[in-house]
């Protein structure tokens, strides 16, 4: 069989329920016959116009229709945009959930009665016609993996969030050897994280942030408040290390930060001295120059700890002149105004702010363009699809897939509800079926051999008011 070509028999359908053309809400269904497995089930934080909405979750209605059987859920890593929707999914579907130990440790804070099954990298699990395997990748949270799903029609790889960090904090780099072996075995399709596709070169190592922490913590005259994703365990480890070197006690402010530190330390992924970690109340008893606060709210959420500190409504923490606030995150698209408002409020209270791309306090956990090229060269997929990128980001780099070593390139943009081919001079799949286009942003499904979009709104050119599911 030629590398990456579909095998004969029923096709495998790849159904993005979220994460295409948007940042967050990552959720992908793979279907063969009536059997379905789900890769991730994340949430997305609402944009400003969604008044009264706290979280945006994938539409799981696809799983209820057509007699489909959900066999299980496969997790890539523990960030909220990949696991935050599980409490909603498992209310209706009582299925086994598979993931690495830390990933399940973070999920267990949300789902205490689910059937959680820990797996290790390179371990395989059989679910009906599917066989899943986890391959370690470097990311900002330990225990991150790409998920390889072998189906009767061929092998589909969901990259998850990744980068090729050669000096990761946990000492576990991306398993390049296994990725190359998969490329030799043959990959039908690759779903590739393209969040940072517009950035040339390679993403810097996470260790860059640790060096900056040591500089900031030593020279800060008062308290230091570091805000970052709570699940960014590697950054938390570097904050603990820099705090110990500068003689500071560490306290967590925000429920998710407290939960992640507890889970990661219990599982051995976060290490610190017995006396290094104190409660937020205990931190108030130490001199300001001896305190580091790890605070939630780097995404500008209105009810987060940092937002309440900025509006002076937090009951435990009051900002004072001489305090330093370190923003260890870049704004999520759509949240820029909210983050800027929070920063302005902190400035008004006299805080010293460290933020922005030149601060040295943040590096991305996502692959840049050369790393995406390397992943494609390792796996050599027959077809690949970019996801976790805004349509503007994707369309601003129209030539980046060409000449990267795969048989053809397929690009899915959920923002417009359209699947299209970047193959020059044609919009046809080899089978001759033209791409269908539709109006909405709800979801898209694709079959290797024929691609379409399905949504709950009107189809362009047909006038149908309901989606067509195969």
C-alpha positions in Angstrom: 0.0 0.0 0.0 1.5 3.4 -0.9 2.4 5.5 2.1 -0.5 7.5 3.6 -3.1 6.2 1.0 -6.5 5.2 2.4 -7.1 1.4 2.5 -10.2 -0.2 0.9 -13.3 -0.5 2.9 -15.4 1.9 5.0 -13.7 5.3 5.4 -12.7 6.9 8.7 -14.5 10.2 9.4 -12.7 12.9 11.3 -15.2 15.3 12.9 -13.8 18.5 14.5 -16.4 19.5 17.1 -14.2 22.4 18.2 -10.7 23.9 17.9 -10.8 24.7 14.2 -10.4 28.4 13.4 -10.5 29.3 17.1 -8.3 29.2 20.1 -9.8 26.7 22.6 -12.6 24.2 22.7 -10.4 21.5 21.2 -12.5 18.4 20.5 -12.2 15.9 17.7 -14.3 12.8 17.0 -13.0 9.9 14.9 -15.7 7.6 13.5 -15.6 4.3 11.7 -19.0 2.8 11.0 -21.1 3.6 14.1 -18.1 3.5 16.5 -16.6 6.8 17.7 -13.7 7.8 19.8 -13.2 11.4 21.0 -9.8 13.1 21.3 -10.0 15.9 24.0 -13.0 17.9 25.1 -11.9 21.4 26.0 -13.5 24.7 26.7 -13.1 28.2 25.2 -13.3 31.4 27.2 -16.0 33.7 26.0 -15.4 36.8 23.9 -16.6 40.2 25.2 -19.9 40.1 23.3 -21.0 36.9 25.0 -22.6 38.6 28.0 -23.3 36.3 31.0 -21.4 33.4 29.5 -18.6 31.9 31.6 -17.4 29.1 29.3 -18.0 27.9 25.7 -18.1 24.1 25.3 -18.2 21.9 22.2 -21.6 20.9 20.8 -21.8 17.2 21.6 -25.1 16.8 19.7 -23.2 15.0 16.9 -22.6 12.1 19.3 -26.3 11.6 20.0 -27.4 11.4 16.3 -27.2 8.6 13.8 -26.9 5.7 16.2 -23.3 6.5 17.0 -21.6 4.7 19.9 -19.0 6.6 21.8 -16.3 4.1 22.9 -14.0 6.3 24.9 -12.1 9.6 25.2 -8.4 10.0 24.5 -6.6 13.0 26.1 -3.5 14.7 24.8 -2.7 16.9 27.8 -4.2 18.7 30.8 -4.8 22.3 29.6 -8.3 23.7 30.0 -8.8 24.2 26.3 -8.4 20.4 25.9 -10.0 18.9 29.1 -12.2 21.7 30.5 -15.4 20.3 29.0 -15.3 16.9 30.5 -17.6 17.6 33.3 -20.3 18.4 30.7 -19.5 15.5 28.4 -19.6 12.9 31.2 -23.0 14.0 32.5 -24.5 12.3 29.5 -21.9 9.8 28.2 -20.5 7.3 30.8 -17.4 6.2 28.9 -13.8 5.4 29.8 -11.2 8.3 29.7 -7.6 7.6 28.9 -4.6 9.9 29.5 -1.2 10.2 31.1 -1.0 10.4 34.9 -0.7 14.2 35.3 -3.5 14.8 32.7 -5.9 12.6 34.6 -4.7 14.2 37.9 -5.9 17.5 36.5 -9.1 16.1 35.2 -9.8 14.4 38.5 -10.3 17.8 40.1 -13.4 18.2 37.8 -14.6 14.6 37.4 -14.3 12.6 40.6 -16.6 9.7 39.6 -15.4 9.1 36.0 -13.7 5.9 34.7 -10.2 7.3 34.4 -7.5 5.0 33.0 -3.8 6.1 33.2 -1.6 5.3 30.3 2.1 5.8 29.6 3.8 7.1 26.4 4.1 4.3 23.7 1.3 2.4 25.4 -1.5 1.1 23.2 -5.2 0.7 24.0 -7.8 -1.1 22.0 -11.3 0.4 21.7 -13.5 -1.5 19.2 -12.0 -0.9 15.7 -9.6 1.7 17.0 -6.2 1.2 18.5 -4.8 4.3 20.3 -1.2 5.1 21.2 0.3 8.0 23.0 3.6 9.6 21.9 5.4 12.0 24.2 5.8 15.6 23.1 7.2 18.7 24.8 4.7 21.3 25.9 4.2 23.8 28.7 2.5 21.1 30.8 4.3 17.8 31.5 2.9 14.4 30.3 1.7 16.0 27.0 1.3 13.5 24.1 0.3 13.2 20.5 -2.5 10.6 20.1 -2.1 8.1 17.3 -5.3 6.3 16.3 -5.0 3.3 14.1 -8.2 2.5 12.2 -9.2 -0.1 9.6 -8.9 2.7 7.0 -5.4 3.9 8.1 -3.6 5.8 10.9 -4.6 9.2 12.0 -2.3 11.3 14.2 -3.7 14.1 16.4 -0.6 16.1 17.3 -2.0 17.9 20.3 -0.2 21.0 21.5 3.6 20.5 21.1 7.0 22.0 20.3 10.5 20.6 20.0 12.1 21.9 23.2 15.5 20.4 23.5 16.0 21.4 27.1 12.5 20.9 28.7 12.2 21.5 32.5 11.1 17.9 33.2 14.0 16.4 31.0 11.6 14.7 28.7 11.8 16.0 25.1 9.5 15.1 22.2 9.9 11.5 21.2 11.4 12.1 17.8 12.4 8.5 17.4 8.9 7.2 17.8 7.5 9.9 15.4 10.0 8.8 12.8 9.0 5.2 13.2 5.3 6.1 12.7 6.3 7.9 9.5 8.0 4.7 8.3 4.8 2.7 9.2 2.6 5.1 7.2 0.3 7.9 8.3 -2.9 8.5 6.5 -3.7 11.8 8.1 -2.2 14.3 10.5 -4.2 16.9 12.5 -1.5 19.5 13.2 -1.5 22.2 15.9 -0.9 25.4 13.9 -1.4 28.1 16.6 1.9 29.7 15.9 2.3 29.0 12.2 2.8 32.7 11.5 6.0 32.7 13.6 9.2 31.7 11.7 12.0 29.7 13.2 11.8 27.7 16.4 10.0 28.4 19.7 12.5 29.2 22.5 12.9 26.8 25.4 10.9 27.2 28.6 14.2 27.6 30.5 14.4 31.1 29.2 11.5 32.1 31.5 13.3 30.5 34.5 16.4 32.7 33.9 14.2 35.8 33.8 12.4 34.8 37.0 15.7 34.7 38.9 16.5 38.2 37.8 13.1 39.6 38.6 12.7 37.9 42.0 16.1 39.1 43.3 15.7 42.7 42.4 12.0 43.2 43.3 11.7 45.4 46.4 8.2 44.1 47.4 6.0 41.2 46.7 6.0 39.5 43.3 2.8 38.3 41.7 3.2 35.9 38.9 0.1 35.2 36.8 0.2 32.2 34.4 -2.0 29.3 33.3 -2.5 27.2 36.4 -1.8 24.0 34.4 1.6 25.3 33.2 3.4 23.1 35.7 6.8 23.6 34.2 6.6 27.3 34.7 5.3 26.8 38.3 8.4 24.7 39.0 10.7 27.4 37.7 8.8 29.9 39.9 9.3 27.7 43.0 13.0 27.3 42.1 13.6 31.0 41.7 11.6 31.8 44.8 13.8 29.5 46.9 16.9 31.1 45.4 15.7 34.5 46.4 14.4 33.5 49.8 10.7 34.0 49.1 7.8 31.9 50.3 5.3 30.8 47.7 1.5 31.1 48.0 -1.2 30.2 45.5 -4.1 32.6 44.9 -7.1 31.2 42.9 -8.8 27.8 43.2 -7.4 26.3 40.0 -3.9 27.3 41.0 -4.3 25.6 44.4 -5.8 22.5 42.8 -3.0 22.1 40.2 -0.2 22.6 42.7 -1.8 19.9 44.9 -2.3 17.4 42.1 1.1 18.0 40.5 3.0 17.8 43.8 1.2 14.6 44.9 2.1 12.9 41.5 5.7 14.1 41.7 5.7 16.5 38.8 6.1 19.6 41.0 8.9 19.6 43.6 9.5 22.1 46.4 10.7 22.2 50.0 8.4 21.5 52.9 8.4 25.1 54.1 8.5 26.7 50.7 4.7 26.7 50.1 2.3 28.5 52.4 -1.4 29.6 52.2 -2.4 33.0 51.0 -3.4 33.9 54.6 0.0 32.9 55.9 1.8 34.9 53.3 0.5 38.1 54.8 2.6 37.4 57.9 5.9 37.6 56.0 7.7 40.7 54.8 6.7 41.7 51.3 10.2 41.1 49.9 9.9 37.5 51.1 6.7 36.6 49.3 5.8 35.2 45.8 2.1 34.9 44.9 1.1 32.6 42.0 -2.2 34.1 40.8 -4.8 32.9 38.3 -6.2 35.2 35.7 -3.6 35.6 32.9 -6.4 35.4 30.4 -8.3 38.3 31.9 -11.3 36.3 33.2 -13.5 38.8 35.0 -14.0 36.5 38.1 -10.4 35.4 38.4 -8.1 36.2 41.3 -6.0 38.7 39.3 -9.1 40.6 38.0 -10.4 40.9 41.6 -7.0 42.1 42.8 -7.0 44.7 40.0 -10.4 46.0 41.1 -9.5 45.8 44.8 -12.3 43.3 45.5 -10.1 40.4 46.5 -10.6 39.6 50.2 -7.0 38.3 50.8 -4.7 40.2 48.6 -4.4 44.0 48.3 -1.9 45.4 45.8 0.6 48.0 47.2 3.1 50.3 45.7 6.4 48.4 45.2 4.7 45.1 44.2 5.7 43.6 40.9 3.2 41.8 38.7 4.6 39.5 36.1 2.3 38.5 33.2 3.5 35.1 32.0 1.1 34.7 29.1 0.1 36.2 25.8 -3.6 37.3 25.4 -5.9 34.8 23.8 -7.4 36.2 20.6 -10.6 38.0 21.5 -9.4 38.7 25.1 -6.9 41.4 24.3 -9.1 44.2 25.5 -9.9 42.5 28.8 -6.3 41.8 29.5 -5.3 45.4 28.6 -8.0 46.7 31.0 -6.7 44.5 33.8 -3.1 45.7 33.2 -4.2 49.3 33.3 -6.0 48.8 36.6 -2.9 47.3 38.1 -0.8 50.2 36.8 -3.1 52.6 38.6 -2.5 50.9 41.9 1.2 51.6 41.6 2.4 48.1 40.6 5.5 47.5 38.6 4.3 45.6 35.5 6.3 43.1 33.6 4.4 42.0 30.5 4.5 41.8 26.7 6.6 39.9 24.2 9.8 41.7 25.1 9.6 41.1 28.8 11.2 37.6 28.7 8.6 36.3 31.1 6.8 34.2 28.6 7.5 31.7 25.8 4.9 29.8 23.9 4.3 26.1 24.3 3.4 25.8 20.6 5.5 24.9 17.7 6.7 27.6 15.3 7.0 27.2 11.6 10.2 25.2 11.4 9.0 22.8 14.1 5.7 22.2 12.1 7.9 21.5 9.1 9.9 19.0 11.2 6.8 17.2 12.4 5.5 16.8 8.9 8.8 15.5 7.6 8.9 13.0 10.5 5.4 11.6 10.0 5.1 12.1 6.2 1.3 12.0 6.2 -0.7 11.4 3.1 -3.0 14.2 4.1 -2.9 16.8 6.9 -5.1 19.4 8.4 -4.1 22.4 10.4 -6.2 23.2 13.5 -6.1 25.5 16.6 -5.5 28.6 14.5 -7.7 31.5 13.6 -8.7 31.9 10.0 -6.8 35.1 9.8 -3.6 33.4 10.9 -4.2 30.5 8.4 -5.0 32.8 5.5 -2.1 35.1 6.2 0.3 32.3 5.3 -1.1 30.7 2.2 2.2 29.2 0.9 3.6 27.6 4.1 2.4 24.0 3.5 3.9 23.7 0.0 6.9 21.5 -0.5 6.7 20.1 3.1 6.8 16.5 2.1 3.2 15.2 2.2 1.0 14.0 -0.7 -1.6 16.7 -0.4 -2.7 19.4 2.0 -6.2 19.9 3.3 -7.1 23.0 5.2 -10.2 23.3 7.4 -11.5 26.6 8.6 -14.3 26.2 11.0 -14.8 30.0 11.3 -16.4 30.0 7.8 -17.7 26.5 8.1 -15.8 25.5 4.9 -13.4 22.8 4.1 -11.1 23.5 1.1 -8.1 22.1 -0.7 -4.9 24.2 -1.2 -4.0 22.0 -4.1 -3.2 24.4 -7.0 -5.8 24.6 -9.7 -8.5 22.4 -8.3 -10.9 22.1 -5.4 -11.6 18.4 -5.9 -10.7 15.4 -3.9 -9.3 12.6 -6.2 -12.6 10.9 -6.0 -14.1 13.8 -7.9 -16.4 15.1 -5.3 -16.5 18.9 -4.9 -16.2 20.5 -1.5 -19.5 21.5 0.1 -19.6 24.9 1.8 -22.0 26.1 4.4 -22.7 29.2 6.4 -22.1 28.6 10.0 -19.2 28.1 12.5 -20.7 25.2 14.6 -18.7 22.2 13.4 -17.3 20.5 10.4 -16.9 16.8 9.6 -14.6 15.3 7.1 -14.2 11.8 5.5 -10.9 10.8 4.0 -11.9 10.4 0.4 -14.7 13.0 0.6 -14.9 16.1 2.8 -17.9 18.2 3.8 -19.0 20.6 6.5 -22.0 20.1 8.7 -23.7 22.7 10.8 -27.1 23.5 12.2 -27.7 26.3 9.8 -28.5 26.8 6.1 -26.4 25.1 3.4 -25.3 27.4 0.7 -26.8 26.5 -2.6 -29.2 23.8 -1.2 -31.5 25.8 1.2 -31.6 22.9 3.6 -32.2 24.0 7.2 -30.7 21.0 8.9 -27.2 19.4 8.7 -26.5 16.3 6.6 -24.6 13.7 8.6 -23.5 10.6 6.7 
